[in-house]
Amino acid sequence: MGIVDRDRRSEQEVAYLRRKKIMVPEVAEIENLLMVEGVVKAVAEVHRRDPQRVFQKVKEAVIAMFRGEMRQQALQHTRHQVKHIMEHRIDGRFASISKLEEHMADLVDEINPRAIYESKCREFSGYVHAGDYASVLRVYNQKSMVGQSNVGPLTGTGDKRGYLTAVLNILKTNSPAAERMRAALRAQIR
């Protein structure tokens, strides 16, 4: 058993890893688990902040960050998908270099990276317009999200380090907030 970042993996890739008993969270990066709604709300509650208000502000900040990087994120997802397709298509056996070249020449038109990119842009734009926070966390690869989202000050924990410490301290307890946090995290890891 193991756990890996979801990164830019397709649903098929995720399903394959899960069949191999490798856990893949419902968020793009393990760090995004710190930004899950139930975690943010539990930290806010423990620090006597309004969980709904805090979460709403964090959600707005994360979605705004994603909106600003949406095209770059779509390009990264497109690159991953094209690379994955190429790796599988190039594994064929070819009788000659000419056959390999012929096969490669057809791939760009067949794969159509621009169509993949435009599809990702539409998909991501839909998440932003709908305010679909869970989907944004599932596709948004951004290691600095915790620091840039202002989650620490909003929850009353100070900076990124203070927020992380608060999460860990809560998880060490058997409080109702800790139980809700654990449930929120379990729901993200399969």
N, C-alpha and C positions, 0 to 999 in steps of 0.2 A: 504494500500500500504506500501511497505517497500523495502529495498535493502539489499542483503546479498552478501558475497563473493561467487564467483563461486567455489573456492577451487578445489576439485577433483571430482566434480559432473559430472555425465555422461550427454549426450545430453538429455536423457529421463528425468532425474531428473531436469535439467534446464527447459525443456519444461513444466513439471508439476508445478514448482514454478511460472513460468511466467503466466500460466493459472490461478493461484491463485492470480495474480496481485502483485507478488513479483518480483522486478527488480533484474536481475542477469547480471552483466557486462560481457563483452566478454574477461575479464582478470581474472586471478586466484584470485587476491586479490585487494581490493579497492586501496591499495597503488600503484598497478601497473598502475593505471590510470595516475599517474604522469609521467610514462615512455612511454606513447603512443606517437607515432611519431609526431603527430600534436602539442602536448603539448611541447615536447622537442624542436621542430623547432621554435615554437612561442617564447619561452623563449630565445633561442639563438638569434633570430632576434631582439627582443627588446633590448638585451644586445650587439647588434652590432657584433655578431659572425656569421660565415657562417653556416646557418641552416643545409645544406646538409652535410657538413664536420662534424659538431658536432653530428648530428644524426647518421652518419655512425660510428663514434667512440663509441658512446653510444651503438648502436646496436651490434657492435663487442664485447664490454665488457660484455653485458648481455648474448649474445650467448656463449661466453667463460665461463662465470660463470655457465650457465646452463649445458654446456658440462661437466664441472667438477663435477656436482651434478646429472647428468642425471640418473644414476642407482639408487641413493637414491630417487630421485623424482619418478622414475618408481615404486619403492617399495612402496612408500607412496600412489601412485595412485592405485596400486594393492590392498593394505590393505583396502583402502576405498571401492573399488569395491567388494571385498570379503565380507567385513562387510555388505555392502548394500544387497548383495545376501542372506547372512545368515539371516539377520533380516527378510527378506521377506519370506524365505523358512521355517523358524522356527515358523512362525506364524500359521502354520497349526494346525488343531485339531487332537489329537492323542488319541486313545482309551486306550492306556496303555503306561507305561514307556518303555516297550520292543519295541513298534512301534516307539516311539520317538528315541530310540537308533538306531534302524534299519535305520530310516530316516537319522539320523546324520552320520552314518557310510558311507553311500553312497555319502554324500555331498562333501567330499574332492576330491574324484575322479571325481565327476560330475562338480564341480566348476573349478578344475585344476588351482590353483594359479600360478604355474610356467608358464603355457601357457599365462595367462593374463600378467604376468610380462614381458615375452619375447616379447609379442606383444607391450606393452608400450615402451620397450627399442627400438624396431624397429621404432615405431611411432616417438619417441622423437629424435632418431638419424636422421631420415628423416628431421625433422625440423632444426636440426643443419646443416646438409649437404646442405640443400636448403637455409639456411640463412633466414628462415621463422620466422621473429621477432614477428609478430602478434600471431602466434601459440605458440611460446615460452611464450609470456606474458599470453596467455590463460591457460597454464598448469603449469607455474612455480610459486610455492609457496615459496617466499623468501622475508621476511619482510625487509631485509637489502639491497635490490636491489638498492634503490635510493642512499644510501651512498657508496656502493661498486662499482657502475657503473661509478663513476667519473662524473656524469651528472652535478653536481654543478660547479666544476672548468671548465668543458668544455663549459658550457653555460655562464660563466662569473659571476655566482652568488655566488661563494665561496663554502660553504659546503652544506650539506643536508638541513639544516635549511634555508640557504639563497635561495636555489632553491625553496623550498616550499613557502617561503615568496614571491618570484618573481612570482610564479604561481598565488597565491592569489591576488597579486597586479595587475597583468595583467587582471585577471578575473573581477576586480572591474571597469575596464574601458570599453569604447565602441569602442576601437581601432580596426583596421582590424585584428591585431594579436589576440586580445581577441575573436573576432568573429570566427576566424579559430580554436582557442583553444576550444571554446564552441562546435563548430561543431564536432571536433575530439572527445570530451568527450561524446556528445550526441550519436554519432555513436557506442560508446562502451557500452551504458546502454540501455537495453530494458526490 
